[in-house]
Amino acid sequence: MNVDLRCTLCGSEKKPFPPVARCDKCGGILDYVYDYLEIKLPYSDRRGMWRYRPILPPISEENIVSMGEGGTPLREAKELAEAMGGGKVLLKDETANPTNSYRDRAASLIVSNALDVGAKKLICASYGNFGASAAAYCAKAKIKCTIITPRNVNVSKLAQMYIYGGHIVRSGDVIDDAIAEAERAADGYYQATPELNPLSVEAQKTISHEVLEACRNVDVIIVPTGTGNTAYSIWKGVKECLTLGVVDHIPRMVLVQPDGCATLINEGGKVRVRRVEKPATAASPLVSLMPAYGLLAARAVEESGGFIVTVTDMEIIEAEKLLAKAEGIFSEPASAASVACLRKMKDEGFIDHSEVAVCLITASGLKDPYIIDALADGGRRGVKSRGGFKTKFEILRFLEIGESYGYEIWKSIGKRLSIQAVYQHLGELQERGLIEEYYRGRRKYFKLTQRGRRVLRALEEVSLIF
């Protein structure tokens, strides 16, 4: 199959590999283009994302790195719909992927291509989800993985990257800083950053194919949006489904952003892209000062007759609780933004109860401890008041990354308690057989026991009830 990279602004073309995101003539985003007349349905008899291999850039069979990504459930959310006054609500549950995030799709295709071109080491910028995915798939492919993260990435996502063997470098305060550093440091590395590698779009567009094959009368797709990379991926998949005859109409694309980081705004029937200097939201994966795929995300909204919606952090947290209690899905805040958006749009009459709406649930809430704070109701009840549950939970999660000593543990939880209080928690965890101590020279270190690891997994599951 013929495939090329074409600039979405000036139309100039490049060879498909190595994958490059920016046009060297005008700076526009490069996108893979296909001869769709060559593609026959059904795609293949594979399961998961690689079922769509005929509409993906070519990868050698022996270099495909897969862990069962894709083929995630499209769940009808009857309880959630009822709580919103009726209608049909579908949840595309990407938490079912191998590392609990939709980014596993991108990691599978990108790491496979890295093997194809003979890469020995890979670099990427990530707020956490893609970093964890890349580290996992690189571990399977025996490729060295360096991940550039903003300084405020939470310990849960860092733990995943460490466990899979990723080398982590902190740089800057937002994803834009990390992406810039990944570009600067890329010499000798395969560039895997989703915003810098158009293969991410190709992998993530398969979400739309799965949704529209399963339900051909979707009216609205709601996508949490940060850099715009995911939004454009979904839109490209939608357009392909129309071109290939999978559907006979296109759903409206609704992009949701935190109100503290709204880089896309509705303006006179158009969508304008703007820079945000001081983002403020707990949904960190949706933070971007200037979205790399902003113009393409805006185009998706305009061409589909959709719109941009902003939601508050409180609306996100309330949606996260509702989603967990109504449907048993614990999503990270960025994912719950789609549910918060749907709730708001139904309340305001922008989505009719007769319409079929799909919410994209991008990643699991077990990746983001912010929800534990929020669901504890600011310490007035719930997990914070139960014998220092929150602090013990944080200590266990920190020690899951690696063995450490008291002062370092104290720093990891933000120094909000006295160091004596931290040692008291460490003592209680030892008494319960969850951690054990040992000495390196004169310094006392702590590490998780096997029982501690089992209890930590259980605590993460129990957090669903709050």
C-alpha positions, 0 to 999 in steps of 0.5 A, spaced: 500 500 500 502 506 498 502 511 504 506 518 504 506 524 509 503 530 507 503 537 510 496 539 512 497 546 511 501 547 504 500 540 501 508 538 500 509 531 501 515 527 504 517 520 505 513 516 510 519 514 514 522 516 519 516 519 521 516 527 522 511 531 525 513 538 522 513 540 515 520 543 513 517 548 508 511 551 512 511 548 519 505 545 519 503 538 521 505 532 517 499 527 516 499 520 513 495 519 507 493 513 503 489 510 497 483 508 500 481 505 494 486 500 495 483 498 502 477 492 502 473 491 508 473 487 513 480 489 515 483 483 517 481 477 522 486 480 528 483 482 534 485 489 537 488 495 534 492 491 529 486 488 526 486 495 522 493 494 519 491 495 512 489 502 514 496 503 518 503 505 515 506 498 514 510 495 519 514 488 518 510 482 521 516 480 525 517 487 528 510 488 531 510 489 538 503 488 541 501 486 548 493 486 546 492 493 546 485 496 542 479 492 542 477 496 548 469 495 550 464 500 548 459 500 554 452 502 554 452 507 561 444 506 563 445 508 570 449 514 568 444 516 562 439 516 567 443 520 572 443 525 567 436 525 565 435 520 560 438 518 553 443 513 550 450 514 553 456 510 551 463 509 554 469 508 550 473 504 556 480 505 554 482 503 561 482 496 559 488 497 555 495 493 558 497 499 562 490 502 563 491 508 558 489 509 550 496 511 549 498 503 549 495 504 542 500 509 540 506 506 543 505 499 540 505 502 533 511 507 535 515 502 538 514 497 532 516 502 527 522 503 532 524 496 531 523 496 523 528 502 523 533 499 527 533 504 533 536 501 539 534 507 544 528 511 544 526 518 547 519 521 548 516 527 552 510 525 556 505 527 562 505 520 564 500 516 560 505 515 554 511 515 558 508 509 562 506 506 555 512 507 552 517 504 557 512 498 557 513 496 550 520 498 550 521 493 555 518 488 551 522 490 545 528 491 548 529 498 546 532 503 551 527 508 553 528 515 556 522 519 558 522 527 559 517 529 564 514 535 567 516 536 574 509 535 577 508 528 574 505 524 580 508 518 583 503 513 580 505 515 573 512 515 575 512 508 578 509 505 572 515 508 568 520 506 573 517 499 574 518 498 566 525 500 566 524 507 563 530 512 564 526 519 567 528 526 566 524 532 569 524 538 565 520 544 566 513 545 569 508 543 563 508 538 557 510 544 552 517 544 556 518 537 556 516 536 548 521 542 547 527 538 551 525 532 547 526 535 541 533 538 543 535 532 546 533 527 540 540 526 537 541 519 536 534 517 539 528 515 535 523 520 537 517 517 540 513 523 543 506 523 540 506 530 538 512 529 534 511 523 531 505 522 526 504 515 528 501 516 534 495 519 530 495 513 526 494 508 532 489 512 536 485 513 530 483 506 531 479 508 537 474 511 532 474 505 527 472 501 533 466 505 536 463 506 529 463 499 527 460 497 534 455 503 533 453 506 527 448 511 529 453 516 534 451 523 534 456 526 538 463 524 540 466 527 546 474 528 547 478 530 553 483 535 549 490 538 551 495 538 545 489 536 540 493 530 538 488 525 541 482 530 538 485 530 531 486 522 532 479 521 533 477 526 527 481 522 522 478 516 524 471 518 523 473 521 516 476 514 514 470 511 517 465 515 512 470 514 506 470 507 507 463 506 508 463 504 515 458 510 516 453 514 512 454 520 517 459 524 521 458 525 529 459 532 532 466 532 535 465 536 542 472 537 545 472 539 552 478 542 556 479 545 563 476 552 564 483 553 567 487 551 561 482 553 555 487 554 549 481 553 544 475 557 544 469 558 540 469 565 537 463 567 532 462 560 529 469 559 528 474 556 533 480 560 535 487 557 538 490 561 543 496 561 548 495 560 556 500 563 560 498 560 567 494 554 566 491 552 573 487 545 573 488 538 576 487 534 570 494 535 568 494 531 562 490 536 559 495 542 560 498 545 554 500 552 553 500 552 546 497 546 543 501 543 538 495 540 534 491 546 536 489 548 529 487 541 526 483 540 533 479 546 531 478 544 524 475 537 527 470 541 531 468 546 525 468 541 520 463 536 524 459 542 526 461 541 534 463 545 539 468 547 545 466 546 552 470 548 558 469 544 565 471 546 572 475 542 576 469 541 581 465 538 575 470 534 573 471 531 580 463 530 581 463 526 574 469 522 576 465 520 582 458 519 578 462 515 573 465 510 578 459 509 582 454 509 576 458 504 572 464 502 576 469 505 572 474 509 575 478 514 571 483 519 572 480 526 572 482 528 565 478 522 562 472 524 567 472 531 563 468 528 558 463 525 562 463 532 566 462 535 559 456 531 557 452 532 563 453 540 562 451 539 555 445 535 557 443 540 562 444 546 558 440 543 552 446 542 547 445 535 547 438 532 546 436 526 550 434 522 543 442 523 541 447 517 542 453 520 545 460 517 546 465 519 552 472 517 551 475 515 557 482 515 556 486 512 562 485 509 569 484 513 576 489 509 579 494 513 575 492 519 578 492 520 586 489 527 586 482 523 586 484 520 593 484 527 595 478 530 592 474 524 594 476 525 601 472 531 601 478 536 603 479 531 610 473 532 613 471 525 612 473 519 608 480 516 607 483 522 610 480 521 617 482 514 617 488 513 621 492 517 616 490 513 610 492 518 605 499 518 608 500 511 608 497 510 601 502 515 599 508 512 603 506 505 600 506 508 593 513 512 593 516 505 596 513 501 590 518 506 586 524 504 590 527 503 597 528 509 600 529 513 607 525 517 612 528 524 610 527 522 602 520 519 604 518 526 608 520 530 602 516 526 597 509 527 600 510 534 600 513 536 607 506 537 610 507 533 616 513 533 621 518 528 620 516 525 626 509 524 624 512 520 618 516 516 622 510 514 626 507 512 620 513 508 617 513 504 624 505 503 623 506 500 616 512 496 619 508 493 625 502 491 620 508 487 615 507 492 609 514 495 609 521 492 612 527 496 614 534 495 613 541 499 614 546 501 608 552 503 613 549 508 618 542 510 614 536 506 615 532 504 609 525 502 608 522 497 602 515 494 601 514 487 603 510 482 598 504 483 603 505 491 602 505 490 595 498 486 595 495 491 600 497 497 595 494 493 590 487 492 594 487 499 597 487 502 590 481 498 588 478 500 595 479 507 593 473 506 588 468 506 593 469 513 596 
